[in-house]
Amino acid sequence: MGMGRYTFDSQGVQEVERQGPLAKRRTKSCSFCAETIRFEAIKCRFCGEFLYGDRKHSKSDVNDWDEEDQEEYDAYGEPLDQSDLEEEEDEEDQEEEDDVLFRARPSLLTLLSLIIWTGLILAGCIFILVYPIERLILRIPDVKVTAIQLETILRSLDYAALGSGVFVLLVLLCKAASLKSISYEVTQDRIEWSRGILNRKVDNIDMFRVVDLSLRRSLLDCLLGIGSVKVTAKDESDPVFVFEKIRHCRRLYNVIKKVGPEADRKNNVVHLE
């Protein structure tokens, strides 16, 4: 092999002037592995990376590229480990949390009357199951029953009491589950709520559509620390929306009262009476 003389052009590309048929062969350094390759090359023969255009890191042009082998890269092209990915996900979740100005669910105290009635019915059922009812039956004047009839009556009363107790408990649990499946979120731009256990529905109202707001609290609500906020909006699907029996209702009222005008100014909306 003959000796040659090395020179550099205006772009820093190395030129090798040799004697013979390989005169003026130009080379360059791979931007990925820094190995010296031909100037005309579009793919490095050492690391296998494409050097130009959309073919860089192209999945269709790289052999044996599996989805499980893909790695996440940072802004400097360095691969990220699992801890870095988890930190980025935590930061995204934190940003979403920061956007939420108010989050609440209806209070179980909404079911106070149902809870009281359930307690009374359960107490009656327990009384029937525990107390010797046959004494009361035998004390009724002008009533004569045989032992078989008395046993049948007592068994029927026990079944009725047990069935009634289970039924009212199931009704209370279903009502509580349905109530707690409702959730409210208020952000700078919208009011969003979701409801449903098996078939969940999510809907929202843009904040700039809100035209009126009112807070409703009865005496019992004030004692229990709950209340309802009624929102009137220019929305075809939900012109009137109510935050039912939530805690910190006054705080919610103040949040919407403050954010509503800001959303109107942001969207250049003017509400006319």
VMD Tcl script that draws the C-alpha trace (Angstrom):
set ca {
  {0.00 0.00 0.00}
  {1.43 3.41 -0.97}
  {1.83 6.37 1.31}
  {-0.54 9.32 1.07}
  {-0.95 12.90 2.21}
  {-3.88 13.94 4.47}
  {-5.71 17.25 3.95}
  {-9.00 18.75 5.20}
  {-11.57 20.65 3.14}
  {-13.71 23.62 4.29}
  {-16.20 21.27 6.04}
  {-13.56 19.43 7.97}
  {-13.82 16.32 5.83}
  {-10.60 14.40 5.72}
  {-9.12 13.74 2.28}
  {-6.45 11.17 1.61}
  {-4.31 11.70 -1.47}
  {-2.69 8.44 -2.48}
  {-0.76 7.11 -5.37}
  {-2.67 4.76 -7.61}
  {-6.38 4.10 -8.34}
  {-7.58 5.10 -4.81}
  {-6.46 8.70 -5.16}
  {-8.46 11.37 -3.31}
  {-10.66 8.98 -1.29}
  {-12.58 11.13 1.19}
  {-13.62 9.90 4.63}
  {-15.60 11.16 7.60}
  {-16.32 10.21 11.20}
  {-19.56 8.46 12.19}
  {-21.62 10.77 14.40}
  {-22.68 7.78 16.54}
  {-19.56 5.64 17.09}
  {-16.82 8.05 15.85}
  {-15.31 5.40 13.54}
  {-13.86 6.52 10.17}
  {-16.09 5.62 7.22}
  {-16.40 6.56 3.53}
  {-17.66 10.09 2.81}
  {-20.44 8.76 0.53}
  {-21.74 6.30 3.13}
  {-25.26 6.78 4.50}
  {-24.98 3.89 6.96}
  {-22.09 3.17 9.33}
  {-20.48 -0.23 8.73}
  {-19.40 -0.41 12.37}
  {-22.48 0.45 14.39}
  {-25.14 -0.01 11.69}
  {-26.77 3.43 12.23}
  {-28.19 5.50 9.37}
  {-26.68 8.96 9.23}
  {-29.16 11.11 7.29}
  {-32.83 12.07 7.21}
  {-35.79 10.06 8.45}
  {-33.87 6.81 8.23}
  {-32.13 7.49 11.52}
  {-33.32 4.91 14.06}
  {-35.84 3.67 11.47}
  {-37.49 0.47 12.65}
  {-38.26 -0.76 9.15}
  {-34.62 -0.45 7.99}
  {-32.84 -2.00 10.95}
  {-32.77 -5.79 11.06}
  {-33.81 -7.72 14.15}
  {-35.35 -4.64 15.80}
  {-37.89 -5.80 18.33}
  {-40.32 -3.65 20.29}
  {-38.93 -5.13 23.50}
  {-35.44 -3.87 22.53}
  {-36.52 -0.24 22.13}
  {-35.10 2.22 24.65}
  {-36.14 5.71 25.67}
  {-33.60 8.47 25.05}
  {-33.18 11.85 26.69}
  {-32.62 15.17 24.93}
  {-28.91 14.40 24.50}
  {-29.41 10.98 22.90}
  {-28.43 9.02 26.01}
  {-30.59 6.02 26.97}
  {-32.77 6.49 30.03}
  {-32.91 3.89 32.74}
  {-36.12 2.76 34.45}
  {-35.74 5.19 37.36}
  {-35.57 8.15 34.96}
  {-38.72 6.98 33.16}
  {-40.57 6.62 36.47}
  {-39.49 10.12 37.50}
  {-40.81 11.56 34.21}
  {-44.14 9.76 34.69}
  {-44.36 11.09 38.26}
  {-43.69 14.61 37.01}
  {-46.44 14.29 34.38}
  {-48.89 13.00 37.00}
  {-47.92 15.87 39.29}
  {-48.58 18.40 36.51}
  {-52.03 16.89 35.95}
  {-52.71 17.09 39.68}
  {-51.66 20.73 39.73}
  {-54.19 21.55 36.99}
  {-57.09 20.33 39.15}
  {-58.38 23.18 41.32}
  {-61.05 21.18 43.13}
  {-61.86 17.47 43.38}
  {-64.70 15.94 45.38}
  {-67.28 13.17 45.65}
  {-70.80 13.31 47.11}
  {-70.81 12.71 50.85}
  {-72.34 9.54 52.28}
  {-74.24 11.80 54.66}
  {-76.58 12.34 51.70}
  {-77.99 8.91 52.57}
  {-78.63 9.84 56.19}
  {-82.39 9.29 56.01}
  {-81.90 5.94 54.25}
  {-79.31 4.95 56.86}
  {-81.77 5.73 59.67}
  {-84.58 3.73 58.07}
  {-82.22 0.84 57.42}
  {-81.16 0.86 61.06}
  {-84.78 0.80 62.25}
  {-85.70 -2.08 59.93}
  {-82.62 -4.06 60.98}
  {-83.47 -3.50 64.63}
  {-87.00 -4.88 64.01}
  {-85.58 -7.89 62.18}
  {-83.17 -8.65 65.00}
  {-86.02 -8.34 67.52}
  {-88.08 -10.91 65.58}
  {-85.13 -13.30 65.35}
  {-84.09 -13.04 69.00}
  {-87.26 -12.41 71.02}
  {-89.51 -15.41 71.74}
  {-92.47 -14.42 69.58}
  {-94.42 -17.52 70.60}
  {-95.12 -15.94 73.98}
  {-96.79 -12.98 72.36}
  {-98.86 -15.25 70.13}
  {-100.01 -17.41 73.00}
  {-101.06 -14.33 75.00}
  {-103.47 -13.17 72.30}
  {-107.02 -13.84 73.58}
  {-109.35 -16.11 71.64}
  {-106.47 -17.42 69.53}
  {-105.83 -21.13 69.64}
  {-103.02 -22.60 67.57}
  {-101.52 -26.04 67.54}
  {-97.83 -26.70 67.98}
  {-97.39 -27.37 64.26}
  {-99.13 -24.12 63.32}
  {-97.06 -22.19 65.86}
  {-93.83 -23.64 64.47}
  {-94.88 -22.73 60.91}
  {-95.69 -19.15 61.97}
  {-92.37 -18.74 63.77}
  {-90.40 -20.13 60.82}
  {-92.19 -17.79 58.40}
  {-91.47 -14.79 60.64}
  {-87.79 -15.72 60.85}
  {-87.48 -16.05 57.07}
  {-89.30 -12.76 56.54}
  {-87.09 -10.95 59.05}
  {-83.90 -12.40 57.59}
  {-84.93 -11.58 54.00}
  {-85.97 -8.03 54.91}
  {-82.67 -7.37 56.69}
  {-80.59 -8.63 53.76}
  {-82.71 -6.64 51.29}
  {-82.38 -3.28 53.06}
  {-78.65 -3.81 53.53}
  {-78.20 -4.52 49.81}
  {-80.22 -1.42 48.92}
  {-78.06 0.71 51.21}
  {-74.80 -0.71 49.84}
  {-75.92 -0.22 46.22}
  {-76.94 3.38 46.93}
  {-73.62 4.06 48.66}
  {-71.59 2.47 45.83}
  {-73.52 4.41 43.20}
  {-73.03 7.65 45.12}
  {-69.29 7.17 45.64}
  {-68.83 6.28 41.97}
  {-69.60 9.94 41.16}
  {-66.59 12.24 41.07}
  {-66.23 15.94 40.30}
  {-63.18 17.84 39.04}
  {-62.80 21.55 38.39}
  {-59.92 22.97 36.35}
  {-59.17 26.35 34.83}
  {-60.98 25.41 31.62}
  {-63.82 23.06 32.50}
  {-66.02 21.29 35.00}
  {-65.78 17.53 34.58}
  {-67.68 14.73 36.27}
  {-67.95 10.97 35.91}
  {-70.51 8.50 37.18}
  {-71.35 4.82 36.91}
  {-69.91 1.60 38.31}
  {-69.96 -0.87 35.41}
  {-70.93 1.53 32.62}
  {-68.97 4.69 33.43}
  {-69.89 7.99 31.79}
  {-67.68 11.09 31.68}
  {-68.96 14.53 30.71}
  {-67.90 18.15 31.11}
  {-68.94 21.79 30.80}
  {-66.55 24.43 29.48}
  {-65.91 27.06 32.11}
  {-66.63 29.96 29.77}
  {-70.18 28.62 29.29}
  {-71.09 29.08 32.97}
  {-73.55 31.95 33.34}
  {-74.87 31.54 36.89}
  {-73.85 29.94 40.16}
  {-75.68 29.35 43.45}
  {-74.99 27.59 46.74}
  {-77.77 25.69 48.50}
  {-77.55 24.49 52.13}
  {-80.35 23.48 54.44}
  {-80.09 23.61 58.22}
  {-79.28 19.91 58.31}
  {-76.63 20.41 55.61}
  {-75.00 23.14 57.68}
  {-74.93 20.84 60.70}
  {-73.42 18.01 58.65}
  {-70.91 20.26 56.86}
  {-72.16 19.54 53.34}
  {-73.98 21.47 50.62}
  {-74.94 21.60 46.94}
  {-73.65 23.97 44.25}
  {-75.93 24.63 41.28}
  {-74.31 25.63 37.98}
  {-76.33 27.14 35.13}
  {-74.54 27.03 31.79}
  {-75.15 27.63 28.10}
  {-74.71 23.96 27.35}
  {-77.24 21.99 25.34}
  {-76.66 18.63 27.04}
  {-76.42 19.94 30.62}
  {-77.91 23.42 30.99}
  {-78.21 22.89 34.76}
  {-75.67 20.88 36.70}
  {-75.60 20.31 40.47}
  {-72.71 19.26 42.68}
  {-74.79 17.10 45.03}
  {-74.10 17.21 48.78}
  {-70.34 17.66 48.81}
  {-67.96 18.76 51.53}
  {-66.16 22.12 51.26}
  {-69.00 23.40 49.08}
  {-68.15 27.00 49.94}
  {-64.62 26.51 48.64}
  {-65.99 25.06 45.39}
  {-68.32 28.04 45.02}
  {-65.41 30.47 45.43}
  {-63.21 28.54 42.96}
  {-65.82 28.61 40.17}
  {-66.67 32.23 41.00}
  {-63.03 33.18 40.49}
  {-62.17 30.97 37.50}
  {-65.35 31.72 35.52}
  {-64.55 35.36 34.64}
  {-60.95 34.42 33.84}
  {-62.18 31.80 31.35}
  {-64.54 34.39 29.83}
  {-61.68 36.83 29.28}
  {-59.43 34.10 27.90}
  {-62.05 33.05 25.32}
  {-63.35 36.60 24.66}
  {-66.85 35.65 25.83}
  {-69.40 38.17 27.08}
  {-72.60 36.91 28.74}
  {-75.63 39.06 28.05}
  {-78.61 39.05 30.41}
}
mol new
graphics top color blue
foreach p $ca { graphics top sphere $p radius 0.5 }
foreach p [lrange $ca 0 end-1] q [lrange $ca 1 end] { graphics top cylinder $p $q radius 0.2 }
display resetview
